Amino acid sequence: MSNNLSSIPPEILAAVRAAESKKALDIKVLNISEISSFTDFFVICSGTNPRQNNAIADEIGEQLAMLGYKPVSTEGYQSANWILMDYGDFLIHIFSVEARGFYDLERLWGMAPPLEIPAEAVTAA
């Protein structure tokens, strides 16, 4: 995990890029490390239907597995209304548009600073 609280760690950026590749909507990364004891980051995104949500989850899982990350647990995959992928230090939330509006994690965790997602992946030197 990165020590710079204003930048996105590479494994989380990989999850974001995977979600982008499956056309996820409104991707947000929240740094909750200062206000939470159970995880450091939330990645929140939406899909337009259950099939797209599953595709987003599958791609994130595949990309993170290539980096050596395996989820501690995954919930909601069958219904695909709210898929939660728990990677310990970060959680991936993949919502239907309706469920995202209903649960409104961005409001519930409003004190958590959102991180700016860079336009392109930054390569390590």
Buried (B, 14 or more C-beta within 10 A) or exposed (E): EBEEEEBBBBBBBBBBBBBBEBEBBEBBBBBBBEEBEEBBBBBBBBBEEBEBBBBBBBBBBEBBEEEEBEBEEBEBBEEBBBBBBBBBBBBBBBBBEEBBEEBEBBEEBEEBBBBEBEEEEEEEE
